[in-house]
Amino acid sequence: MADVAADARRKAQGKTTSVISPLALEAVRRIDALFDIERAINGHSAEERRAVRQEHSAPLVADLQRWLREQRPKLSRGNDLAKAMDYMLKRWPAFTRFLDDGRICLSNNAAERALRGIALGRKSWLFAGSDRGGQRAAAMYSLIVTAKMNNVDPQAWLADVLARIAEHKAHRIDELLPWNWQPRSTSQRQAA
């Protein structure tokens, strides 16, 4: 409803173009202004992000909500844009949570990227062989993702842990968890 570039591509290819909604364009323009602020504060501390959001984003968000509430009654219930507006307005507290917490991102792109591997592998995991095989695969995937989240190369971590777990003391197993793990030095590997 507001994708001007896609509509231009369809037109260039001789395909049927869709109607561009002025309301959808305005909504996208308002949301883009929020993303402009986010791009400017990307990489700053959570407290700095929160302060900028309170000063610059909060007024834009309040104005967006007011505008949505004004425009929504002008659309019929079955209109696609009305459905999108209803969806957003019903989830307004969740949408605005980023204003009060600098750790929260405006978009969920990072979470979706993290889940992409799960979605791509879903069909393969149907053939784990058994429930126990599926549980083992889930445990391994959890360990691999945990390593990634702790900025540890999962392959190096897993190879190292598997090589030394048999001789590692059970009461010190927490040392091998990704957030505590330290690779063995070359001299330690040669001595083992």
Secondary structure, 3 states (H helix, E strand, C coil): CCCHHHHHHHHHCCCCCCCCCHHHHHHHHHHHHHHHHHHHHCCCCHHHHHHHHHHHHHHHHHHHHHHHHHHHHHCCCCCHHHHHHHHHHHCHHHHHHHHCCCCCCCCCHHHHHHHHHHHHHHHHHCCCCCHHHHHHHHHHHHHHHHHHHCCCCHHHHHHHHHHHHHHCCHHHHHHHCCCCCCCCCHHHHHHC
